[in-house]
Amino acid sequence: MAPLAGGEANLGPRASFTRHMVMISNDRLLRIFAYANHEQVRDSIAKLLTRLHKEGKLSTLPGFEHVTPPSDGEFNPRHLPPREDHKPKDLPVGTKVCIVGAGMAGLYSALILDHLGVPYDILEAADRPGGRILTHYFSTRKHDYYDIGAMRFPNIPPMERTYDLFKRTNVPLVTYHLTGPNTPKRYNGITIFPQNGEFPVKGDPFRVSESNGGSVPDDKIDTLSSVLENAFRLLREAIKKGDEEAFEMFKECDDFTVRDYLEQKVTGTQFKLKNACRSYVQERLTLSSATGQFDAAFTEAVMDSVAFDYWEDIEEEWKSVEGGTSLVTEALIDMIRTKPRYNKRVTRMAIDRKAESNDMMLVHTNYDEEPIRYATIINTTTLACLQRVDTDDLELSPTVKIATRTLQYDSSTKVAIKFESPWWITKFGITGGGVANTDLPIRVCVYPSYNIHDNVNNPAILLCTYTWSQDATRIGSLVNLDSPRGEEELKGLMLYNLARLHSNNDNFDEVYAMIKRSYITHHGFDWAMDDYSSGAFAFFGPGQFRSLYPHLVRPAADSRFHIVGEAASANHAWIVGSLESAYRGVWNFLERFHCYDLQEKMVKEFGTIPELEIGEEGFAHLLVLLGMLTPQQLARPEKTVVKEVTG
Ligand SMILES: Cc1cc2nc3c(=O)[nH]c(=O)nc-3n(C[C@H](O)[C@H](O)[C@H](O)COP(=O)(O)OP(=O)(O)OC[C@H]3O[C@@H](n4cnc5c(N)ncnc54)[C@H](O)[C@@H]3O)c2cc1C
C-alpha cells in the first residue's frame, strides 16, 4: 500500500502514518492491535449468544447445552463461555480437505496438513501456483527480474511467520533499502535532488503555499508535518493509559475515513486545527504517493503503521528474496506431498446435509465437471473470486455475502524497464536503492536493492512505477495482458516521465535522450485486470473492520467451510496475513472434529497465532460451535404480527 504521509520514503505495501507513530511504544501498539482484533470478534460472539439466549434457544442448540448464561442474560465479550473438556478424537477415516487456491495461504495450509498427516487436494484455477506471489523473469540472467506481487518484508515481530517460512523454504534473502542516497522528488513541475543527503525541511520548495498559488496558508507551511502527529495524540494517550480505552477509541475511529478524521475528529475544541488540517489534507493530496487513499478507513491507516513503526530503528532489517519471491512458491511446491491440480477453477461449493458419510462438502470445477466430495473446504481465493463462485447452498451468513461483495480491495500496477545499464546509479548517484516520489503519472519509482552491487556495464532493471488506488487504475489502462506487446503508449509515457523525474527544464532533452537510448524492454502488470485475483489486496473502508471482519473469520456449513487468505486476516495485504489465516483455517477444521492431539502437534511445529485466541478461555471454540449451527437455528423466530382491526 502507499504512504499517505507522502513526500517521505515509499513505505508500501500498506504504509502511511509511520513517521508519526514512532512515538508510540511498539509493544503497546502491537497489544492494542491484537486486542482490537480479539475484541471485534468477541463483541460479535457475545452479541449473537445474547440474542440466542433471549430467544430461548441457546440451551437447545447442539454444543451449547451446558453453557450457563450470565444472570442478566447479557454475555460479556471478555468472559465468554469456556471450551468444554471433550475427549480428543481421531480424524474420521477418509477425511479429506479441499484447499481452493495455490497461493501462499493454500500452500501453507498444505504444509501444515502434511505435517499432521491429513490428506488434501489443492484445486487451482490458474496454470501456475503462487497467486499474488509472481516474479517476472526477463531472462535467466542473475537479477534480471522484478517482483510483480509481494517484494519486501520487514523483519519485525508481526511478520515472524513470514520469516519462519523463508527459513523453512531456505530461500536467499537480500537487504531491501526503503530509502537510498540521491533519490529525487518532483512535484508541481519542480525536481529536487537532496543536497548533502537532505531535502529542504523548511520553506515551500514545491509551491503548495497560498503565496505560491496553492492552498496551504503561508504561516502553516513549516508546521504542517506536526498536524498529523497531533491528530494521533488522543489515541496515543489512550494507548499509554491502557487497552480498553484505546479499543473504545479504535472502535470510534473505525467509522472515519482518514480525511474525515483529520477534518472532523481532531478539529474539535481540543485541537483547534480545522484550517491547518484542511490544508494538511490538501497538501498531502498533492504530495502523497497514491491518489484516493485519504478515503480509506482511518483505523486501516493506524494498523498499517504497525509494520512501519519499527522502520526508523531497523531499516536494515527489510529484506527481499534474492532471485524473486516466486522462489518461495517453488520451494513450497517441492516440499508439499500433494501437488496442486491446475486449471481447476472452483465454480460451486455446497454442503450436502443429506450425505450419510463425512464428505458432505461438494466442490464443482469449471462449471460442468463432476463434483468432488470432501469433509472440509479451506477457501483461499480473494473475495472477488469467491463472489463468482455459486455459494447458494453453502449456508453463508448474509453478512459474509455482504463482506464478499463489498469489502474494499486496493488496485496496484507495476511497470519495470530493462535498461542497457543502471543509468540512475552511474549518472545520478542513486547507488543504494530507495524510491522517488512524484505527482507525475508514474507516482513512485523504485530503485531495486538487489542489483546495486552488479557490474554497471550490464543491463539492469528499474521498477519505473509502483502505483496504488486511482493512480494504478490509470496506468493499468495502458497495460496489456500480454505485456509488453502493443504498449507503445505505456512505453512512451514511462520513458518520458522518467526523464522528467530526473531532470529540470534545462537538462530534460539530454536526460530523455539518454534514457531512451538505454531502453531494452519492459513489462507491466495490473492486479485489477488479473483473472485470478481481480484486485491487489484488501484495504478496508470505514466501518468494515468492525462490521465485516468478525463474520469472515467464523466458519460456515457445519464448520466445514473456512474462508482464509490475505483479506480474512487482521494482517491483510501482507503474506503474513495469508499464513496466519491459513493457520486459523486448519486449526478450526481440527477443532470441528475434536482433534486436539493434532492441534497440539500443530502448536509444537507451527506455534500459535496472535489473531486466534485458543485454549479454554479463548474464542476459537465458539467460532466453530457457532459455525456449526444451521441458518434455521441462527434465524430469529418470526414475530407474530398483530393486525389492527378497524371499524
Ligand atoms: C502489488 C502487490 C504488492 C505486495 N507487496 C507485498 C509485500 O511487499 N510484502 C508482503 O508481505 N505482502 C505483499 N503483498 C501481499 C501478498 O502478496 C498477498 O497477501 C499474498 O500473496 C496473498 O496470498 P493468498 O494465498 O492469500 O491469495 P492469492 O495469492 O491470491 O491466492 C489465491 C489463489 O486462488 C486461486 N483462485 C482464485 N479463484 C479460484 C477459483 N475459483 N478456483 C480455484 N482457485 C482459484 C488464484 O489463482 C490464486 O492462486 C503484495 C500484494 C500485491 C498484489
The ligand as a Gaussian input file, in Angstrom:
#p B3LYP/6-31G(d) Opt

LIG

0 1
 C        1.263000      -5.476000      -5.781000
 C        1.354000      -6.235000      -4.500000
 C        2.396000      -5.994000      -3.633000
 C        2.505000      -6.698000      -2.444000
 N        3.580000      -6.483000      -1.645000
 C        3.760000      -7.233000      -0.547000
 C        4.957000      -7.143000       0.190000
 O        5.847000      -6.390000      -0.183000
 N        5.093000      -7.908000       1.307000
 C        4.113000      -8.786000       1.712000
 O        4.287000      -9.474000       2.726000
 N        2.970000      -8.905000       1.001000
 C        2.770000      -8.160000      -0.111000
 N        1.641000      -8.307000      -0.865000
 C        0.562000      -9.185000      -0.374000
 C        0.795000     -10.658000      -0.680000
 O        1.254000     -10.810000      -1.985000
 C       -0.530000     -11.382000      -0.506000
 O       -1.040000     -11.119000       0.783000
 C       -0.432000     -12.895000      -0.639000
 O        0.420000     -13.283000      -1.675000
 C       -1.837000     -13.432000      -0.876000
 O       -1.832000     -14.838000      -0.813000
 P       -3.211000     -15.637000      -0.711000
 O       -2.876000     -17.068000      -0.750000
 O       -3.995000     -15.123000       0.418000
 O       -4.026000     -15.221000      -2.020000
 P       -3.605000     -15.467000      -3.573000
 O       -2.149000     -15.347000      -3.742000
 O       -4.461000     -14.553000      -4.366000
 O       -4.005000     -16.977000      -3.806000
 C       -5.305000     -17.370000      -4.153000
 C       -5.222000     -18.427000      -5.239000
 O       -6.555000     -18.828000      -5.553000
 C       -6.640000     -19.044000      -6.958000
 N       -8.049000     -18.941000      -7.333000
 C       -8.813000     -17.828000      -7.493000
 N      -10.081000     -18.171000      -7.803000
 C      -10.126000     -19.524000      -7.820000
 C      -11.160000     -20.466000      -8.049000
 N      -12.409000     -20.087000      -8.310000
 N      -10.854000     -21.786000      -8.003000
 C       -9.588000     -22.206000      -7.722000
 N       -8.572000     -21.348000      -7.496000
 C       -8.839000     -20.021000      -7.526000
 C       -5.775000     -17.952000      -7.543000
 O       -5.373000     -18.276000      -8.845000
 C       -4.617000     -17.919000      -6.541000
 O       -3.583000     -18.789000      -6.937000
 C        1.512000      -7.639000      -2.081000
 C        0.452000      -7.895000      -2.952000
 C        0.376000      -7.212000      -4.156000
 C       -0.749000      -7.515000      -5.100000

